[in-house]
Amino acid sequence: MKNLVSQCPIEEVMQLLGGRWPSLLIYYLSDGTKRFSDLQRDNPTISHRMLTLELRKLEDAGIVARTDFDTYPRRVEYDLTPAGERLVPLIDALGDWWEGVNAPALPGTDEIRIA
């Protein structure tokens, strides 16, 4: 990861969760344990390599736990750790905020309704 330019914890969080995939992966893992292929189905435009990199980054940060089963064919499952589960309400709040900001305009006005 790039070097931080400030001592602000928000910068550190945004460096970890910024980008297209990390928040989505946390959102999909909030439903429970998922296999790698499940996460690929949930995010069909993510490449195999990018999914691997993002999951490793979240695992290194202690947000996602990876369980590798010694079976054939190979089976790997991913779960949120307790720290990852604490992020779910924040991800949900961001989604709720966005839906409120993008609510349809009230009839006869040019204003956006914020819930």
N, C-alpha and C positions, 0 to 999 in steps of 0.2 A: 504494500500500500504506500501511497505517497506520504511524505512528511507532513505533519500538522503545522499550520501557520499560527495557531493561537493555543491557549490553554483552555479553551472553551469545550466543555463536554459535548455540546451540541455538534461541534465540528467532528468529534470522534464518532458520534452516533451516525451522523450523515455520511461519513466516510464508509462506515460498515453497511448501512442500510440504503445508501444512495444507489441510484441506478434502477434499471427496469425490473430485475428479478428478485432481489432479497426479500422485499416486503410481500411480493406475491407468493414466494415459497413459504414464508411464515404463515400467510393467510391460508394456504392450502393444507399445511401441516396442522393447523388449528383444528381440523376435523379429526385428527388422530393419525396413527401410524400409516405411513405410505411407503411403498416400494419405489425404486428409481423409475420404473416404467409408469407407475401411477402419476408421478410428478411430471413425466414427459407428456402424458395424456392431458394433464391439467393445463400444461403450458406448451401447446403444440408448436409454437414458433421458436422455442429455445433449442439450441443445438445440444447434442450430447456432451460436448466439451464444455460449453458454458454452464450447463446444469451441474456438471461435476465440479467445476471451479467454484461456483457460487455455493454449493453445498459444503465444500471443503472450507470455504471462508467462514460460513456460518457455524460449522463444526469447530473450527479453531477458536472462534469467539465465544464458544460455550452456549450457543443458542440452539443448535441442532445436535442430536445424538444419532450416531450411525451404529447399526448393529449388523454385523457381517456373519451370516450363518454358513457353517461348513457343510454345505450340501451341493449336490449336482442336480440341476444347474444351480449356479451361484445365486444366492438370495441375499439382498441387502435391504434393510428397512431403515427409515428415518423417522424420528420423533422430535418434538420440541422438548427441550430441557425445561426445568422450572424457570430459568431466566428467559427462555424463549416464550413460555406461556405468559409471562408478565408483559410481553410486548403485544400480545393479541388485542387487549382492549385499546391500545394506542393505534394499532393498524385499523381496527374497527372504527375508532373515532375519526381517523383521517377519511375513511370511506364515507362516514355519515356527514362530515363537513363538506366533502366534495359534492355529495348528492344535494345538500342544501344550497350550495353556491350555484349549482347547475340546474336548480329547479326551474320549471317553465315560468316565463314572465306572467304576471297577473293580466287577465284580459283588459284591454284598453290602456295598458301602460307599456313603457319601454324598460321598466325596471325589472331586475332579477329579484325574485323572492328568496330571501335567506331565512331558512328555517331556524 
